[in-house]
């Protein structure tokens, strides 16, 4: 099932291939809250859309229980047939797609849809789907989905078919079928299906301990974040904070301008405080609390150092038992990059440009701060504040003032128009659809053009407004794209269905929802992922849309839409003053574009540091503190504080799903920038439309049914290069002949690609 979001990652990331021990036999669970359910899905109407008004916890649990049992029975039935065929007591298997894949698809796809409905309700109205109830559904669905990947007879049969390259005795596998079988084989391998005897027992023990350690790490970090509070009563310290931020921090929202205000270590709060607080002592106090949490320098009962080391050691043992040199090498099995060497080459090439750019940017920032009265050299906790001041003063970027030019209805209309122009789809609102809140809207996605069919390709819900008592409180006002239903060969008439759920400000006193530029970027990014889910042409749900897309490529489509947002034409098309439709002034358009390159080298160095820290923690056995101390100076111009212990609170790496994969965020940006460069090179509208259709026919259509490296080559005609990302960030400087050139993300791309990029300039 395709799910995309940022912020809170515990429940909604892709299933962790490395943390699910294979279990022998089957445990059949009946619905916890039972009622007799009809044979059809009780959550869907005759139109095929969910009946959200009638969805209850009981119905969700009952439906998921029935569908989980059906999925597990399907696995058992296939296993029995394979065993009979092997023993000569039953007919031989002649078609793995018809006899294995399609039966699994028939029971698996409905399960995924019910799971998606529950997930949507959980994010959109948690009062109707509380966390505890959703966890019951989530775990039951995950357990049932694992059954098909943990079957030894199915694994052996599909592995044999894959090796022979044949779906049936007289027919070869096509590309999508090969990818589908590869997914089954790889997921089974990574779950330990080839490990036997005492090694199997050891692996199961490791995975059980690993789950415990990851849970403890995340739990202690959450406690440490909640434990810290600083109450500020002096309004002078908060004078630069925007009103909406003051209101969110005030202990009494009705007294937002008077205070007092509560400052915490929640990431969004800490980041905004460092950005707006003009008092250096208070910035330092918050920063040191943030970097020292979960270390031995604070509350020793909350230290995570021991858990971090245990997680690293257990992952290393897990990888060894599965036959890999390291956890990173095991991770590469599910990545577009494919090898540690390819990742290293790309990161090193980005660093080669980012470090000198960062040094120059910080020198400029320090001069600016000095001109504004700051005394002494900047430190790391000063950068967010002076970065904001510099961007506003020198580049005239004021995010709060810009909101008046980005009313949500205007932005949404411009976004839909962009999709029609570039990707050939029309997006039309359908009224009268059953929804979970009166603010929710439903849109059909149709082919554009005079002779286009009238039937929708797919559809999606939008739930954009923040509701404090109903939606999850997230760190960074994140948004989600939830894949509710996918294309499926078992249900040829079924159309993909998705939901876009955000936390934008609600309309108030006749004023529409006004978006910050960050909000607009969130909307474009999630919409790009929704298009990949909705416009897929894959036949099987296990590889349709974002399913089975390699982790380091899963964010590409979202980033491409974010790049398109920064085109001057797009900015003008989605903006107008909400009171009088006045266009966004040209200096503001330029300021928005400059923001993307502002301190880009410095920001890239920070991302490169985290990516390399993650890799080194999972490649070596050196103590985490030694790894951090060795890497830190290569990416930061500031000295490392002797009590800085930030790895002890890096949840995404230690207890989330991004261990040995954190570089994937940068890799997706690298690929997306290279994709976007094709749009940038197309100057005429007809040429841009051609690029847009090619993007639809590759990245949006092929999904997980084709390796992303091949998808990129079909779109761009070559392998990817880091150069486009460097150019987008404004820190690329062509090398002189004989100066070494730019190393490509893929070794084959070096040389010819470098010449192409220099010619384009």
DABELNOR-V904603 format. One record per pair of residues at least 4 apart in sequence whose ideal C-beta (glycine too) atoms are under 6 Angstrom apart, sorted by the first residue. I is the first residue (numbers start at 1). J is the second residue. If there is no record, write none. Layout:
I,J + I,J
This chain:
1,112 + 1,116 + 1,483 + 2,483 + 2,533 + 2,545 + 2,546 + 2,547 + 3,12 + 3,482 + 3,483 + 4,481 + 4,529 + 5,12 + 5,478 + 5,480 + 6,478 + 7,474 + 7,475 + 7,476 + 7,478 + 8,474 + 9,13 + 9,656 + 11,138 + 13,657 + 16,657 + 17,187 + 17,190 + 20,146 + 20,191 + 21,204 + 21,207 + 22,150 + 22,191 + 22,192 + 22,193 + 26,72 + 28,69 + 30,65 + 31,61 + 31,62 + 31,65 + 32,61 + 33,58 + 33,61 + 35,62 + 37,42 + 37,62 + 38,42 + 42,59 + 42,63 + 43,50 + 43,55 + 43,63 + 43,117 + 44,50 + 45,49 + 45,51 + 50,117 + 51,434 + 52,434 + 52,435 + 52,436 + 53,434 + 55,59 + 57,133 + 59,63 + 60,118 + 60,137 + 63,114 + 64,68 + 64,114 + 64,137 + 64,140 + 64,141 + 67,110 + 67,111 + 67,114 + 68,140 + 68,144 + 70,107 + 71,107 + 71,108 + 71,111 + 71,144 + 72,144 + 72,147 + 74,103 + 74,107 + 75,147 + 75,148 + 75,151 + 78,100 + 79,151 + 79,153 + 82,153 + 82,157 + 83,153 + 84,89 + 84,90 + 85,90 + 85,92 + 85,93 + 93,99 + 94,168 + 94,169 + 95,99 + 95,168 + 96,100 + 96,161 + 96,167 + 97,101 + 97,167 + 98,102 + 104,108 + 104,148 + 105,109 + 105,488 + 105,489 + 105,490 + 106,490 + 109,488 + 109,490 + 109,541 + 111,141 + 113,485 + 115,141 + 116,483 + 116,484 + 118,137 + 119,482 + 120,124 + 120,482 + 120,484 + 120,499 + 121,125 + 121,128 + 121,129 + 121,436 + 122,126 + 122,129 + 122,134 + 123,480 + 123,501 + 124,436 + 124,463 + 124,501 + 125,436 + 125,470 + 126,470 + 127,470 + 129,133 + 129,134 + 134,138 + 146,150 + 149,187 + 149,188 + 150,191 + 155,159 + 155,188 + 155,193 + 158,181 + 158,184 + 158,185 + 159,185 + 162,181 + 162,185 + 165,172 + 165,173 + 166,172 + 167,171 + 167,173 + 167,177 + 173,177 + 173,178 + 176,538 + 176,705 + 179,543 + 179,705 + 180,540 + 180,542 + 180,543 + 182,186 + 183,548 + 188,193 + 189,194 + 192,203 + 195,199 + 195,200 + 195,203 + 195,321 + 196,200 + 199,321 + 203,321 + 206,210 + 206,314 + 206,317 + 206,318 + 209,314 + 210,314 + 213,307 + 213,310 + 213,311 + 214,655 + 216,307 + 217,304 + 217,307 + 217,654 + 217,655 + 218,651 + 218,655 + 220,294 + 220,302 + 220,304 + 221,294 + 221,649 + 221,651 + 223,227 + 223,302 + 224,293 + 224,294 + 224,302 + 225,265 + 228,265 + 228,289 + 229,262 + 229,264 + 230,263 + 231,260 + 231,262 + 232,237 + 232,261 + 233,259 + 233,260 + 235,259 + 237,279 + 240,276 + 240,278 + 241,245 + 241,246 + 241,276 + 242,400 + 245,272 + 246,256 + 247,253 + 247,256 + 249,261 + 250,255 + 250,256 + 250,261 + 251,260 + 251,262 + 263,273 + 264,269 + 265,270 + 265,290 + 266,475 + 267,271 + 267,475 + 268,475 + 268,476 + 270,290 + 273,277 + 273,286 + 274,283 + 274,384 + 275,384 + 275,388 + 277,282 + 277,283 + 283,381 + 284,381 + 287,381 + 288,292 + 291,644 + 291,646 + 292,297 + 292,298 + 292,643 + 292,645 + 293,649 + 294,302 + 294,304 + 294,648 + 294,649 + 295,645 + 295,648 + 296,300 + 296,303 + 297,643 + 304,308 + 304,648 + 305,648 + 308,624 + 308,654 + 311,654 + 312,617 + 315,327 + 316,327 + 319,324 + 319,326 + 319,327 + 319,330 + 324,329 + 324,330 + 325,329 + 326,619 + 327,618 + 327,660 + 328,340 + 328,615 + 328,618 + 328,619 + 328,660 + 331,660 + 331,661 + 332,338 + 332,339 + 334,551 + 335,550 + 335,551 + 335,552 + 336,550 + 336,552 + 336,553 + 336,708 + 336,709 + 337,342 + 337,343 + 337,552 + 338,342 + 343,663 + 344,348 + 345,743 + 346,722 + 346,745 + 347,608 + 347,611 + 349,722 + 349,743 + 350,354 + 350,722 + 351,355 + 351,608 + 353,726 + 353,731 + 354,358 + 354,601 + 354,604 + 354,605 + 357,601 + 357,731 + 358,601 + 358,602 + 358,605 + 361,599 + 361,601 + 361,602 + 362,637 + 365,386 + 365,390 + 366,378 + 368,390 + 369,374 + 369,386 + 370,374 + 378,382 + 379,638 + 380,638 + 382,386 + 383,387 + 386,390 + 387,599 + 389,393 + 390,394 + 391,395 + 391,397 + 391,598 + 392,397 + 392,398 + 395,591 + 395,594 + 396,587 + 396,591 + 397,591 + 397,595 + 399,516 + 399,517 + 403,514 + 403,516 + 404,577 + 404,578 + 405,575 + 405,577 + 405,584 + 406,411 + 406,515 + 406,520 + 406,575 + 407,512 + 407,514 + 407,578 + 408,412 + 408,512 + 408,513 + 408,515 + 409,512 + 410,576 + 411,520 + 411,574 + 414,573 + 414,574 + 416,427 + 419,423 + 419,425 + 420,426 + 420,448 + 422,692 + 423,692 + 423,696 + 424,448 + 425,445 + 425,448 + 426,446 + 426,448 + 427,443 + 427,445 + 428,444 + 429,441 + 429,443 + 430,442 + 430,444 + 433,442 + 435,440 + 439,465 + 440,461 + 440,463 + 441,462 + 442,461 + 443,460 + 444,456 + 444,459 + 445,456 + 445,457 + 445,458 + 445,534 + 446,456 + 447,452 + 448,452 + 458,495 + 458,496 + 458,534 + 459,497 + 460,498 + 460,530 + 461,499 + 462,500 + 463,501 + 464,502 + 464,504 + 465,504 + 465,506 + 466,503 + 467,471 + 474,478 + 477,503 + 479,502 + 479,522 + 479,526 + 480,501 + 481,500 + 481,526 + 481,529 + 481,530 + 482,499 + 483,498 + 483,533 + 484,497 + 485,497 + 486,496 + 486,541 + 486,544 + 486,545 + 487,496 + 487,536 + 487,544 + 488,494 + 488,541 + 489,539 + 489,540 + 496,533 + 496,534 + 498,530 + 498,533 + 498,534 + 500,526 + 500,530 + 504,513 + 504,519 + 505,513 + 507,512 + 507,513 + 512,578 + 515,519 + 515,520 + 521,562 + 524,561 + 524,562 + 524,565 + 525,558 + 525,562 + 528,557 + 528,558 + 528,560 + 528,561 + 529,557 + 529,558 + 530,534 + 531,535 + 531,700 + 532,545 + 532,546 + 532,557 + 532,700 + 533,545 + 533,546 + 535,700 + 535,701 + 536,544 + 536,545 + 536,703 + 537,701 + 538,543 + 538,544 + 538,703 + 538,705 + 542,547 + 543,547 + 543,548 + 543,704 + 543,705 + 544,703 + 545,703 + 546,554 + 547,704 + 548,704 + 549,553 + 549,554 + 549,704 + 550,708 + 551,661 + 551,664 + 552,664 + 552,667 + 553,708 + 555,559 + 555,668 + 556,668 + 556,671 + 556,672 + 557,699 + 559,668 + 559,669 + 559,672 + 560,672 + 560,675 + 560,676 + 563,676 + 564,570 + 565,570 + 566,593 + 566,596 + 568,589 + 571,589 + 571,592 + 575,584 + 576,581 + 577,582 + 584,588 + 584,589 + 597,729 + 597,730 + 599,603 + 600,729 + 600,730 + 600,731 + 601,731 + 605,635 + 607,666 + 608,635 + 609,635 + 610,662 + 611,662 + 611,663 + 611,666 + 612,631 + 613,631 + 614,653 + 614,662 + 615,619 + 616,620 + 616,627 + 617,627 + 618,660 + 622,626 + 622,627 + 624,647 + 628,632 + 628,647 + 632,636 + 632,640 + 640,644 + 650,654 + 651,655 + 651,656 + 652,656 + 652,658 + 653,658 + 653,659 + 653,662 + 658,662 + 663,667 + 670,722 + 670,725 + 670,745 + 671,720 + 673,724 + 673,725 + 673,728 + 674,720 + 674,724 + 677,724 + 678,691 + 679,691 + 682,687 + 682,688 + 682,691 + 694,715 + 695,699 + 696,700 + 697,701 + 698,702 + 698,711 + 698,714 + 698,715 + 699,711 + 702,706 + 702,711 + 706,710 + 706,711 + 712,716 + 712,720 + 719,746 + 719,748 + 719,749 + 720,745 + 721,744 + 721,745 + 721,749 + 721,753 + 722,745 + 723,742 + 723,757 + 726,731 + 726,732 + 727,732 + 734,758 + 735,739 + 735,740 + 735,741 + 741,754 + 742,754 + 743,750 + 744,749 + 744,750 + 744,753 + 749,753
